[in-house]
Amino acid sequence: MRVIPFGILKNWLGSSAKTLELPEGASVGELLARVGEDAPAQALRGIAVSVNTEYATASRVLHEG
């Protein structure tokens, strides 16, 4: 999964796009959990996620492409 960080996520992931390995059918929530492994405990509370320019909820299933 290709992740392009913005805002505070740049501090944890760096400023360039990253590729993360996630299982088939992973959700946005699972992506956030993976990203949050190295983040402060409550740091992801206000994070918004966009999938292909649309805001996505934690339950949204991710697909390649």
Secondary structure, DSSP 8 states (H G I E B T S, - for coil): -EE---TTHHHHH-SS-EE----TT-BHHHHHHHHGGGS-TTTTTT--EEETTEEE-TT-B----
